[in-house]
Amino acid sequence: MNKRYALARRAAWIGISLAGVLALGGCASPQINTPVGEWTAVDDDHGTLSIHQDGTFTMADASFNPLDRRDADDDFDGEGTWRLARGDSELSLDFTNASQGEWEVDPGGFFVSFRDGFIRFQDPDEVLGIEFHIDTETPD
């Protein structure tokens, strides 16, 4: 009986230890608290998203037009204001001015997540889009 009890305790201890290691491993991805900084398009995407401390942002030379939800020829530019929303878990971006090449684009807004270090814009079918990653080297 004591041998079974000892084996059961050892198995429980191993299980708890393994669960702790897995839980810590799941927290390894950085969680950022502020969107302020320089965000750069990743992979085959092109462009920058600069989020400023004063509540404004600019998007320059982007390969995706998030307002019309379509590809752009690295010529989408926009600016506007931002604020934290939904319990500070998302970013509200309100474009006040935008253009794609020579064409003006109607203003609009988005709620996007940012805490994992990525900001993503996509078309409704999730086929086209752009993904920005924060440059952690940029000082606040």
VOMARKE-641810 format. One record per atom (N, C-alpha, C): residue number from 1; residue in one letter; atom name; z, y, x. Coordinates in steps of 0.2 Angstrom, whole numbers. Atoms other than C-alpha are relative to their C-alpha. Layout:
N
+-----+------+------+-------+-------+-------+
: seq : type : atom :     w :     v :     u :
+-----+------+------+-------+-------+-------+
: NUM :    a :   CA :     Z :     Y :     X :
...
+-----+------+------+-------+-------+-------+
END
This chain:
140
+-----+------+------+-------+-------+-------+
: seq : type : atom :     w :     v :     u :
+-----+------+------+-------+-------+-------+
:   1 :    m :    N :     0 :    -6 :     4 :
:   1 :    m :   CA :     0 :     0 :     0 :
:   1 :    m :    C :     0 :     6 :     4 :
:   2 :    n :    N :     0 :    -6 :    -4 :
:   2 :    n :   CA :     4 :    12 :    14 :
:   2 :    n :    C :    -6 :     1 :     4 :
:   3 :    k :    N :     6 :     0 :    -4 :
:   3 :    k :   CA :   -12 :     8 :    23 :
:   3 :    k :    C :    -5 :     3 :    -5 :
:   4 :    r :    N :     5 :    -3 :     5 :
:   4 :    r :   CA :   -22 :    12 :     7 :
:   4 :    r :    C :     1 :     8 :    -1 :
:   5 :    y :    N :    -2 :    -7 :     1 :
:   5 :    y :   CA :   -12 :    28 :     4 :
:   5 :    y :    C :    -3 :     4 :     6 :
:   6 :    a :    N :     2 :    -3 :    -6 :
:   6 :    a :   CA :   -16 :    33 :    22 :
:   6 :    a :    C :    -7 :     1 :     1 :
:   7 :    l :    N :     7 :    -1 :     0 :
:   7 :    l :   CA :   -34 :    30 :    21 :
:   7 :    l :    C :    -3 :     5 :    -6 :
:   8 :    a :    N :     2 :    -5 :     6 :
:   8 :    a :   CA :   -35 :    40 :     4 :
:   8 :    a :    C :     1 :     7 :     3 :
:   9 :    r :    N :    -2 :    -6 :    -2 :
:   9 :    r :   CA :   -26 :    54 :    12 :
:   9 :    r :    C :    -5 :     3 :     6 :
:  10 :    r :    N :     5 :    -2 :    -5 :
:  10 :    r :   CA :   -38 :    54 :    27 :
:  10 :    r :    C :    -7 :     2 :    -3 :
:  11 :    a :    N :     6 :    -1 :     3 :
:  11 :    a :   CA :   -53 :    53 :    16 :
:  11 :    a :    C :     0 :     7 :    -4 :
:  12 :    a :    N :    -1 :    -7 :     3 :
:  12 :    a :   CA :   -46 :    68 :     6 :
:  12 :    a :    C :    -1 :     6 :     5 :
:  13 :    w :    N :     0 :    -5 :    -6 :
:  13 :    w :   CA :   -43 :    78 :    22 :
:  13 :    w :    C :    -7 :     1 :     2 :
:  14 :    i :    N :     7 :    -1 :    -3 :
:  14 :    i :   CA :   -61 :    75 :    28 :
:  14 :    i :    C :    -4 :     3 :    -5 :
:  15 :    g :    N :     4 :    -4 :     5 :
:  15 :    g :   CA :   -68 :    80 :    11 :
:  15 :    g :    C :     1 :     7 :    -1 :
:  16 :    i :    N :    -2 :    -7 :     0 :
:  16 :    i :   CA :   -58 :    96 :    11 :
:  16 :    i :    C :    -3 :     4 :     6 :
:  17 :    s :    N :     3 :    -3 :    -6 :
:  17 :    s :   CA :   -63 :   100 :    29 :
:  17 :    s :    C :    -8 :     1 :    -1 :
:  18 :    l :    N :     7 :    -1 :     1 :
:  18 :    l :   CA :   -81 :    97 :    25 :
:  18 :    l :    C :    -2 :     5 :    -5 :
:  19 :    a :    N :     1 :    -6 :     5 :
:  19 :    a :   CA :   -81 :   108 :     9 :
:  19 :    a :    C :     1 :     6 :     3 :
:  20 :    g :    N :    -2 :    -7 :    -4 :
:  20 :    g :   CA :   -73 :   122 :    20 :
:  20 :    g :    C :    -6 :     2 :     4 :
:  21 :    v :    N :     6 :    -1 :    -5 :
:  21 :    v :   CA :   -87 :   120 :    33 :
:  21 :    v :    C :    -6 :     2 :    -4 :
:  22 :    l :    N :     5 :    -1 :     4 :
:  22 :    l :   CA :  -100 :   120 :    20 :
:  22 :    l :    C :     0 :     7 :    -4 :
:  23 :    a :    N :    -1 :    -6 :     3 :
:  23 :    a :   CA :   -93 :   135 :    11 :
:  23 :    a :    C :    -1 :     6 :     5 :
:  24 :    l :    N :     1 :    -5 :    -5 :
:  24 :    l :   CA :   -92 :   145 :    27 :
:  24 :    l :    C :    -7 :     1 :     2 :
:  25 :    g :    N :     7 :     0 :    -2 :
:  25 :    g :   CA :  -110 :   140 :    31 :
:  25 :    g :    C :    -4 :     4 :    -5 :
:  26 :    g :    N :     3 :    -3 :     6 :
:  26 :    g :   CA :  -115 :   147 :    14 :
:  26 :    g :    C :     1 :     8 :     1 :
:  27 :    c :    N :    -1 :    -7 :     0 :
:  27 :    c :   CA :  -108 :   164 :    18 :
:  27 :    c :    C :    -3 :     3 :     7 :
:  28 :    a :    N :     2 :    -2 :    -7 :
:  28 :    a :   CA :  -117 :   165 :    35 :
:  28 :    a :    C :    -6 :     6 :    -1 :
:  29 :    s :    N :     5 :    -6 :     1 :
:  29 :    s :   CA :  -131 :   177 :    27 :
:  29 :    s :    C :     3 :     6 :     0 :
:  30 :    p :    N :    -4 :    -7 :     0 :
:  30 :    p :   CA :  -126 :   195 :    30 :
:  30 :    p :    C :    -1 :     3 :    -7 :
:  31 :    q :    N :     0 :    -3 :     7 :
:  31 :    q :   CA :  -121 :   204 :    14 :
:  31 :    q :    C :     1 :     8 :     2 :
:  32 :    i :    N :     0 :    -7 :    -1 :
:  32 :    i :   CA :  -124 :   223 :    16 :
:  32 :    i :    C :     3 :     4 :    -6 :
:  33 :    n :    N :    -4 :    -4 :     5 :
:  33 :    n :   CA :  -113 :   236 :     7 :
:  33 :    n :    C :    -4 :     6 :    -2 :
:  34 :    t :    N :     3 :    -7 :     1 :
:  34 :    t :   CA :  -125 :   251 :     8 :
:  34 :    t :    C :    -8 :    -2 :     1 :
:  35 :    p :    N :     7 :     0 :    -1 :
:  35 :    p :   CA :  -144 :   252 :     6 :
:  35 :    p :    C :    -3 :     5 :     5 :
:  36 :    v :    N :     2 :    -5 :    -5 :
:  36 :    v :   CA :  -145 :   267 :    18 :
:  36 :    v :    C :    -2 :    -3 :     6 :
:  37 :    g :    N :     3 :     2 :    -6 :
:  37 :    g :   CA :  -156 :   264 :    32 :
:  37 :    g :    C :    -8 :    -1 :     0 :
:  38 :    e :    N :     7 :     1 :     0 :
:  38 :    e :   CA :  -174 :   260 :    37 :
:  38 :    e :    C :    -2 :    -8 :    -1 :
:  39 :    w :    N :     2 :     7 :     3 :
:  39 :    w :   CA :  -182 :   245 :    28 :
:  39 :    w :    C :    -7 :    -1 :     2 :
:  40 :    t :    N :     7 :     2 :    -3 :
:  40 :    t :   CA :  -198 :   237 :    36 :
:  40 :    t :    C :    -3 :    -6 :    -4 :
:  41 :    a :    N :     3 :     6 :     3 :
:  41 :    a :   CA :  -210 :   226 :    27 :
:  41 :    a :    C :    -1 :    -6 :     5 :
:  42 :    v :    N :     0 :     6 :    -4 :
:  42 :    v :   CA :  -210 :   208 :    33 :
:  42 :    v :    C :    -6 :    -4 :    -1 :
:  43 :    d :    N :     5 :     4 :     0 :
:  43 :    d :   CA :  -223 :   195 :    36 :
:  43 :    d :    C :    -7 :     3 :     0 :
:  44 :    d :    N :     7 :    -3 :     0 :
:  44 :    d :   CA :  -241 :   200 :    31 :
:  44 :    d :    C :     1 :     7 :    -4 :
:  45 :    d :    N :    -1 :    -6 :     4 :
:  45 :    d :   CA :  -234 :   215 :    21 :
:  45 :    d :    C :     0 :     6 :     5 :
:  46 :    h :    N :     0 :    -6 :    -4 :
:  46 :    h :   CA :  -235 :   233 :    28 :
:  46 :    h :    C :     3 :     6 :    -4 :
:  47 :    g :    N :    -3 :    -6 :     3 :
:  47 :    g :   CA :  -225 :   249 :    25 :
:  47 :    g :    C :     7 :     0 :     2 :
:  48 :    t :    N :    -7 :    -2 :    -1 :
:  48 :    t :   CA :  -208 :   257 :    27 :
:  48 :    t :    C :     3 :     3 :    -6 :
:  49 :    l :    N :    -4 :    -3 :     5 :
:  49 :    l :   CA :  -194 :   261 :    15 :
:  49 :    l :    C :     6 :     3 :     3 :
:  50 :    s :    N :    -6 :    -3 :    -3 :
:  50 :    s :   CA :  -182 :   274 :    21 :
:  50 :    s :    C :     5 :     3 :    -6 :
:  51 :    i :    N :    -5 :    -2 :     5 :
:  51 :    i :   CA :  -166 :   276 :    11 :
:  51 :    i :    C :     5 :     4 :     3 :
:  52 :    h :    N :    -4 :    -5 :    -3 :
:  52 :    h :   CA :  -157 :   292 :    15 :
:  52 :    h :    C :     7 :     0 :    -3 :
:  53 :    q :    N :    -7 :    -1 :     3 :
:  53 :    q :   CA :  -138 :   295 :    13 :
:  53 :    q :    C :     0 :     6 :    -5 :
:  54 :    d :    N :     0 :    -6 :     5 :
:  54 :    d :   CA :  -142 :   311 :     2 :
:  54 :    d :    C :    -2 :    -2 :    -7 :
:  55 :    g :    N :     2 :     2 :     6 :
:  55 :    g :   CA :  -148 :   300 :   -12 :
:  55 :    g :    C :    -7 :     0 :    -1 :
:  56 :    t :    N :     8 :     0 :     0 :
:  56 :    t :   CA :  -167 :   301 :    -8 :
:  56 :    t :    C :    -2 :    -6 :     3 :
:  57 :    f :    N :     3 :     5 :    -4 :
:  57 :    f :   CA :  -179 :   289 :    -2 :
:  57 :    f :    C :    -8 :     1 :     0 :
:  58 :    t :    N :     7 :    -1 :    -1 :
:  58 :    t :   CA :  -197 :   288 :     4 :
:  58 :    t :    C :    -3 :    -7 :     1 :
:  59 :    m :    N :     4 :     7 :    -1 :
:  59 :    m :   CA :  -210 :   273 :     4 :
:  59 :    m :    C :    -6 :     3 :     3 :
:  60 :    a :    N :     6 :    -2 :    -3 :
:  60 :    a :   CA :  -224 :   275 :    16 :
:  60 :    a :    C :    -5 :    -5 :     3 :
:  61 :    d :    N :     5 :     5 :    -2 :
:  61 :    d :   CA :  -240 :   266 :    20 :
:  61 :    d :    C :     1 :    -7 :    -2 :
:  62 :    a :    N :    -1 :     7 :     3 :
:  62 :    a :   CA :  -236 :   251 :     9 :
:  62 :    a :    C :    -6 :    -3 :    -2 :
:  63 :    s :    N :     5 :     4 :     2 :
:  63 :    s :   CA :  -247 :   237 :     6 :
:  63 :    s :    C :     0 :    -3 :    -7 :
:  64 :    f :    N :    -1 :     2 :     7 :
:  64 :    f :   CA :  -241 :   235 :   -12 :
:  64 :    f :    C :     2 :     6 :    -4 :
:  65 :    n :    N :    -2 :    -6 :     4 :
:  65 :    n :   CA :  -240 :   248 :   -26 :
:  65 :    n :    C :     5 :    -3 :    -5 :
:  66 :    p :    N :    -5 :     3 :     5 :
:  66 :    p :   CA :  -224 :   243 :   -35 :
:  66 :    p :    C :     0 :     3 :    -7 :
:  67 :    l :    N :     0 :    -4 :     6 :
:  67 :    l :   CA :  -227 :   256 :   -49 :
:  67 :    l :    C :    -6 :    -3 :    -4 :
:  68 :    d :    N :     6 :     3 :     4 :
:  68 :    d :   CA :  -244 :   248 :   -54 :
:  68 :    d :    C :     0 :    -7 :     1 :
:  69 :    r :    N :     0 :     7 :    -2 :
:  69 :    r :   CA :  -239 :   231 :   -47 :
:  69 :    r :    C :    -6 :    -3 :     2 :
:  70 :    r :    N :     6 :     3 :    -3 :
:  70 :    r :   CA :  -254 :   228 :   -37 :
:  70 :    r :    C :    -1 :     1 :     7 :
:  71 :    d :    N :     1 :    -1 :    -7 :
:  71 :    d :   CA :  -260 :   227 :   -19 :
:  71 :    d :    C :    -3 :     7 :     1 :
:  72 :    a :    N :     2 :    -7 :    -2 :
:  72 :    a :   CA :  -263 :   243 :   -10 :
:  72 :    a :    C :    -3 :    -1 :     7 :
:  73 :    d :    N :     3 :     0 :    -6 :
:  73 :    d :   CA :  -273 :   246 :     6 :
:  73 :    d :    C :     4 :     3 :     5 :
:  74 :    d :    N :    -5 :    -3 :    -4 :
:  74 :    d :   CA :  -258 :   251 :    16 :
:  74 :    d :    C :     0 :     8 :    -1 :
:  75 :    d :    N :     1 :    -8 :     1 :
:  75 :    d :   CA :  -260 :   268 :     7 :
:  75 :    d :    C :     4 :     2 :    -6 :
:  76 :    f :    N :    -4 :    -2 :     5 :
:  76 :    f :   CA :  -246 :   268 :    -6 :
:  76 :    f :    C :     6 :     4 :     3 :
:  77 :    d :    N :    -5 :    -4 :    -3 :
:  77 :    d :   CA :  -234 :   282 :    -3 :
:  77 :    d :    C :     4 :     2 :    -6 :
:  78 :    g :    N :    -4 :    -2 :     5 :
:  78 :    g :   CA :  -219 :   287 :   -14 :
:  78 :    g :    C :     6 :     3 :     2 :
:  79 :    e :    N :    -6 :    -3 :    -1 :
:  79 :    e :   CA :  -203 :   297 :   -15 :
:  79 :    e :    C :     4 :     0 :    -6 :
:  80 :    g :    N :    -4 :    -1 :     6 :
:  80 :    g :   CA :  -188 :   299 :   -26 :
:  80 :    g :    C :     7 :     0 :     1 :
:  81 :    t :    N :    -7 :     1 :    -1 :
:  81 :    t :   CA :  -170 :   296 :   -29 :
:  81 :    t :    C :     3 :    -7 :    -1 :
:  82 :    w :    N :    -3 :     7 :     1 :
:  82 :    w :   CA :  -158 :   281 :   -28 :
:  82 :    w :    C :     7 :     1 :    -2 :
:  83 :    r :    N :    -7 :     1 :     2 :
:  83 :    r :   CA :  -141 :   276 :   -34 :
:  83 :    r :    C :     2 :    -7 :     0 :
:  84 :    l :    N :    -2 :     6 :     1 :
:  84 :    l :   CA :  -131 :   261 :   -34 :
:  84 :    l :    C :     1 :    -1 :    -8 :
:  85 :    a :    N :     0 :     2 :     7 :
:  85 :    a :   CA :  -131 :   252 :   -51 :
:  85 :    a :    C :     3 :    -7 :    -1 :
:  86 :    r :    N :    -2 :     7 :     2 :
:  86 :    r :   CA :  -124 :   237 :   -61 :
:  86 :    r :    C :     6 :    -2 :     5 :
:  87 :    g :    N :    -6 :     2 :    -4 :
:  87 :    g :   CA :  -107 :   237 :   -52 :
:  87 :    g :    C :    -1 :     0 :     7 :
:  88 :    d :    N :     1 :    -1 :    -7 :
:  88 :    d :   CA :  -114 :   242 :   -36 :
:  88 :    d :    C :    -4 :    -6 :     3 :
:  89 :    s :    N :     4 :     6 :    -2 :
:  89 :    s :   CA :  -124 :   225 :   -35 :
:  89 :    s :    C :    -7 :     1 :     1 :
:  90 :    e :    N :     7 :    -1 :     0 :
:  90 :    e :   CA :  -141 :   233 :   -37 :
:  90 :    e :    C :    -1 :     7 :     2 :
:  91 :    l :    N :     3 :    -7 :    -2 :
:  91 :    l :   CA :  -151 :   248 :   -31 :
:  91 :    l :    C :    -5 :     2 :    -6 :
:  92 :    s :    N :     4 :    -3 :     5 :
:  92 :    s :   CA :  -159 :   259 :   -44 :
:  92 :    s :    C :    -4 :     5 :     4 :
:  93 :    l :    N :     5 :    -4 :    -3 :
:  93 :    l :   CA :  -175 :   267 :   -37 :
:  93 :    l :    C :    -4 :     4 :    -5 :
:  94 :    d :    N :     4 :    -3 :     5 :
:  94 :    d :   CA :  -183 :   281 :   -47 :
:  94 :    d :    C :    -5 :     4 :     4 :
:  95 :    f :    N :     6 :    -4 :    -3 :
:  95 :    f :   CA :  -200 :   287 :   -40 :
:  95 :    f :    C :    -1 :     6 :    -4 :
:  96 :    t :    N :     2 :    -6 :     3 :
:  96 :    t :   CA :  -203 :   305 :   -44 :
:  96 :    t :    C :    -7 :     2 :     2 :
:  97 :    n :    N :     7 :    -2 :    -2 :
:  97 :    n :   CA :  -219 :   307 :   -34 :
:  97 :    n :    C :    -3 :    -7 :     3 :
:  98 :    a :    N :     3 :     6 :    -3 :
:  98 :    a :   CA :  -231 :   293 :   -29 :
:  98 :    a :    C :    -8 :     1 :     0 :
:  99 :    s :    N :     7 :     0 :     0 :
:  99 :    s :   CA :  -249 :   291 :   -24 :
:  99 :    s :    C :    -3 :    -7 :     4 :
: 100 :    q :    N :     3 :     5 :    -4 :
: 100 :    q :   CA :  -261 :   277 :   -18 :
: 100 :    q :    C :    -7 :     3 :     2 :
: 101 :    g :    N :     6 :    -3 :    -3 :
: 101 :    g :   CA :  -274 :   284 :    -7 :
: 101 :    g :    C :    -1 :     7 :    -3 :
: 102 :    e :    N :     2 :    -6 :     3 :
: 102 :    e :   CA :  -282 :   299 :   -16 :
: 102 :    e :    C :     3 :     1 :    -7 :
: 103 :    w :    N :    -2 :     0 :     7 :
: 103 :    w :   CA :  -275 :   294 :   -33 :
: 103 :    w :    C :     8 :     1 :    -1 :
: 104 :    e :    N :    -7 :    -1 :     2 :
: 104 :    e :   CA :  -258 :   300 :   -41 :
: 104 :    e :    C :     2 :    -6 :    -4 :
: 105 :    v :    N :    -2 :     6 :     4 :
: 105 :    v :   CA :  -248 :   286 :   -48 :
: 105 :    v :    C :     6 :     3 :    -4 :
: 106 :    d :    N :    -6 :    -3 :     4 :
: 106 :    d :   CA :  -236 :   289 :   -63 :
: 106 :    d :    C :     6 :    -2 :     2 :
: 107 :    p :    N :    -7 :     2 :    -2 :
: 107 :    p :   CA :  -218 :   289 :   -59 :
: 107 :    p :    C :     3 :    -5 :    -4 :
: 108 :    g :    N :    -4 :     6 :     3 :
: 108 :    g :   CA :  -206 :   275 :   -63 :
: 108 :    g :    C :     6 :    -2 :     4 :
: 109 :    g :    N :    -7 :     2 :    -3 :
: 109 :    g :   CA :  -190 :   266 :   -59 :
: 109 :    g :    C :     1 :    -7 :     0 :
: 110 :    f :    N :    -1 :     7 :    -1 :
: 110 :    f :   CA :  -184 :   249 :   -53 :
: 110 :    f :    C :     8 :    -1 :     1 :
: 111 :    f :    N :    -7 :     2 :    -2 :
: 111 :    f :   CA :  -167 :   240 :   -52 :
: 111 :    f :    C :    -2 :    -6 :     5 :
: 112 :    v :    N :     1 :     5 :    -5 :
: 112 :    v :   CA :  -168 :   229 :   -36 :
: 112 :    v :    C :     6 :    -2 :     4 :
: 113 :    s :    N :    -5 :     2 :    -4 :
: 113 :    s :   CA :  -156 :   219 :   -27 :
: 113 :    s :    C :    -1 :     1 :     8 :
: 114 :    f :    N :     0 :    -2 :    -7 :
: 114 :    f :   CA :  -152 :   223 :    -8 :
: 114 :    f :    C :     5 :    -3 :     4 :
: 115 :    r :    N :    -6 :     2 :    -4 :
: 115 :    r :   CA :  -136 :   215 :    -3 :
: 115 :    r :    C :    -1 :    -6 :     5 :
: 116 :    d :    N :     2 :     6 :    -5 :
: 116 :    d :   CA :  -145 :   200 :     6 :
: 116 :    d :    C :    -4 :     3 :     6 :
: 117 :    g :    N :     4 :    -3 :    -5 :
: 117 :    g :   CA :  -154 :   213 :    17 :
: 117 :    g :    C :    -7 :     0 :    -1 :
: 118 :    f :    N :     7 :     0 :     2 :
: 118 :    f :   CA :  -170 :   211 :     8 :
: 118 :    f :    C :    -1 :     4 :    -7 :
: 119 :    i :    N :     2 :    -3 :     7 :
: 119 :    i :   CA :  -179 :   222 :    -6 :
: 119 :    i :    C :    -6 :    -2 :    -1 :
: 120 :    r :    N :     7 :     3 :     2 :
: 120 :    r :   CA :  -193 :   214 :   -15 :
: 120 :    r :    C :    -3 :     3 :    -7 :
: 121 :    f :    N :     4 :    -2 :     6 :
: 121 :    f :   CA :  -206 :   221 :   -27 :
: 121 :    f :    C :    -5 :    -5 :    -1 :
: 122 :    q :    N :     6 :     5 :     1 :
: 122 :    q :   CA :  -218 :   209 :   -36 :
: 122 :    q :    C :    -3 :     2 :    -7 :
: 123 :    d :    N :     4 :     0 :     6 :
: 123 :    d :   CA :  -231 :   208 :   -50 :
: 123 :    d :    C :     4 :    -4 :    -5 :
: 124 :    p :    N :    -4 :     4 :     5 :
: 124 :    p :   CA :  -225 :   200 :   -66 :
: 124 :    p :    C :    -1 :    -7 :     1 :
: 125 :    d :    N :     1 :     7 :    -1 :
: 125 :    d :   CA :  -233 :   183 :   -61 :
: 125 :    d :    C :     3 :    -2 :     6 :
: 126 :    e :    N :    -3 :     1 :    -7 :
: 126 :    e :   CA :  -224 :   184 :   -44 :
: 126 :    e :    C :    -5 :    -3 :     5 :
: 127 :    v :    N :     6 :     3 :    -5 :
: 127 :    v :   CA :  -241 :   181 :   -35 :
: 127 :    v :    C :     0 :     6 :     5 :
: 128 :    l :    N :     1 :    -6 :    -5 :
: 128 :    l :   CA :  -242 :   199 :   -27 :
: 128 :    l :    C :     6 :     3 :     1 :
: 129 :    g :    N :    -7 :    -4 :    -1 :
: 129 :    g :   CA :  -228 :   209 :   -19 :
: 129 :    g :    C :     1 :     2 :     7 :
: 130 :    i :    N :    -2 :    -2 :    -7 :
: 130 :    i :   CA :  -220 :   216 :    -4 :
: 130 :    i :    C :     8 :    -1 :     0 :
: 131 :    e :    N :    -7 :     1 :    -1 :
: 131 :    e :   CA :  -203 :   212 :     4 :
: 131 :    e :    C :     1 :     4 :     6 :
: 132 :    f :    N :    -3 :    -4 :    -6 :
: 132 :    f :   CA :  -193 :   224 :    15 :
: 132 :    f :    C :     6 :    -3 :     2 :
: 133 :    h :    N :    -6 :     2 :    -3 :
: 133 :    h :   CA :  -180 :   220 :    27 :
: 133 :    h :    C :     3 :     6 :     4 :
: 134 :    i :    N :    -3 :    -6 :    -3 :
: 134 :    i :   CA :  -167 :   232 :    33 :
: 134 :    i :    C :     1 :    -1 :     8 :
: 135 :    d :    N :     0 :    -1 :    -7 :
: 135 :    d :   CA :  -167 :   237 :    51 :
: 135 :    d :    C :     8 :     1 :     2 :
: 136 :    t :    N :    -7 :    -1 :    -1 :
: 136 :    t :   CA :  -149 :   233 :    56 :
: 136 :    t :    C :     2 :     4 :     7 :
: 137 :    e :    N :    -1 :    -4 :    -7 :
: 137 :    e :   CA :  -151 :   242 :    73 :
: 137 :    e :    C :     1 :     8 :    -2 :
: 138 :    t :    N :    -1 :    -7 :     2 :
: 138 :    t :   CA :  -152 :   259 :    63 :
: 138 :    t :    C :     7 :     2 :    -1 :
: 139 :    p :    N :    -7 :    -3 :     2 :
: 139 :    p :   CA :  -136 :   269 :    63 :
: 139 :    p :    C :     0 :     3 :    -7 :
: 140 :    d :    N :    -1 :    -3 :     7 :
: 140 :    d :   CA :  -129 :   275 :    46 :
: 140 :    d :    C :     0 :     7 :     1 :
+-----+------+------+-------+-------+-------+
END
